[in-house]
């Protein structure tokens, strides 16, 4: 655990926005912004969050996503009543059932929730 914490803090020195590794992964809800299939309504898929920053997230999900896809994501942050709803996140990379999502459109309220959560988690990791 000590080595993981040290590695995360070293990597965060080179990042514009700190990223926190989630020690107890939590659930999120994902939905494609546009359906890729004719006459198919976008559904809601569940995912699990493993890394998080105010600019993006790494999730695991069984949902079908490809780099370039746009999704909305609802992050159910631990110990918060309301989720942080990200209006648009772009899939940047995919490997197996893991995906890197960059937040491209989020409300000031969602950004505020993310900033507070990342700050608290960053302090806990030190």
C-alpha positions in Angstrom: 0.0 0.0 0.0 2.9 2.4 0.9 4.5 1.9 -2.6 1.1 2.5 -4.4 0.5 5.7 -2.5 4.1 6.9 -3.2 3.8 6.1 -6.9 0.4 8.0 -7.1 1.9 11.1 -5.5 4.9 11.0 -7.8 2.7 10.7 -10.9 0.4 13.5 -9.7 3.3 15.9 -9.7 3.3 15.8 -13.5 -0.4 16.2 -13.9 -2.3 19.4 -14.3 -5.2 17.9 -12.3 -4.5 15.4 -9.5 -5.9 11.9 -10.0 -6.9 9.7 -7.1 -6.9 5.9 -7.2 -10.2 4.8 -5.6 -9.4 2.3 -2.8 -13.0 1.1 -2.6 -14.3 1.4 -6.2 -17.8 2.8 -6.5 -20.6 2.5 -9.0 -21.5 4.9 -11.8 -24.2 5.0 -14.5 -23.3 5.4 -18.1 -25.5 6.3 -21.1 -24.5 6.9 -24.7 -25.3 10.4 -25.8 -26.4 9.2 -29.2 -27.5 5.7 -30.2 -25.4 3.9 -32.7 -28.2 1.6 -33.7 -31.2 2.7 -35.6 -34.3 3.1 -33.5 -32.5 1.9 -30.4 -33.0 4.1 -27.3 -29.9 4.7 -25.4 -30.0 2.6 -22.2 -28.2 3.0 -18.9 -25.3 0.7 -18.1 -23.5 0.4 -14.8 -19.8 0.8 -14.4 -17.2 0.8 -11.6 -14.9 3.8 -11.0 -11.2 3.0 -10.3 -9.4 6.4 -10.9 -10.8 9.9 -10.9 -9.8 13.5 -11.5 -11.7 16.6 -12.2 -11.0 16.1 -15.9 -11.7 12.4 -16.3 -12.2 8.9 -15.0 -11.2 5.2 -15.5 -14.1 2.9 -15.4 -14.8 -0.8 -15.9 -18.1 -1.7 -17.6 -19.7 -4.3 -19.8 -21.2 -1.5 -21.9 -20.1 -1.4 -25.6 -18.0 1.7 -26.0 -15.3 2.7 -28.5 -12.8 5.6 -28.5 -14.5 8.7 -29.7 -17.9 7.7 -28.3 -19.7 10.3 -26.2 -21.5 9.2 -23.0 -23.1 10.9 -20.1 -22.0 9.6 -16.7 -23.5 9.8 -13.2 -20.9 9.4 -10.5 -22.3 8.2 -7.2 -19.4 9.6 -5.1 -19.2 8.0 -1.6 -20.6 10.0 1.3 -22.4 12.4 -1.1 -26.2 12.5 -1.4 -26.4 13.8 -5.0 -24.4 12.2 -7.8 -22.0 14.3 -9.9 -23.6 14.2 -13.3 -21.3 14.7 -16.2 -23.3 15.8 -19.3 -20.7 14.6 -21.9 -17.6 12.5 -21.5 -15.5 11.3 -24.5 -14.1 7.8 -24.5 -10.3 8.3 -25.0 -9.1 4.7 -24.8 -10.4 1.2 -24.3 -8.6 -2.0 -23.1 -10.6 -5.1 -22.3 -13.5 -3.8 -20.2 -11.7 -0.7 -19.0 -12.2 2.7 -20.5 -10.6 6.2 -20.0 -13.2 9.0 -20.2 -12.4 12.7 -20.5 -15.0 15.0 -19.2 -15.9 17.5 -22.0 -19.1 19.1 -20.5 -20.0 19.2 -16.8 -22.0 21.6 -14.7 -20.4 23.9 -12.1 -22.1 21.9 -9.4 -20.6 18.6 -10.7 -17.2 20.2 -11.0 -17.4 21.5 -7.4 -18.4 18.0 -6.1 -15.5 16.4 -8.0 -13.0 19.0 -6.8 -14.0 18.5 -3.2 -14.0 14.7 -3.5 -10.6 14.6 -5.2 -9.1 17.1 -2.6 -10.4 14.9 0.3 -9.1 11.7 -1.2 -5.7 13.3 -2.1 -5.3 14.3 1.5 -6.3 10.9 2.8 -3.6 9.3 0.5 -0.8 11.3 2.0 
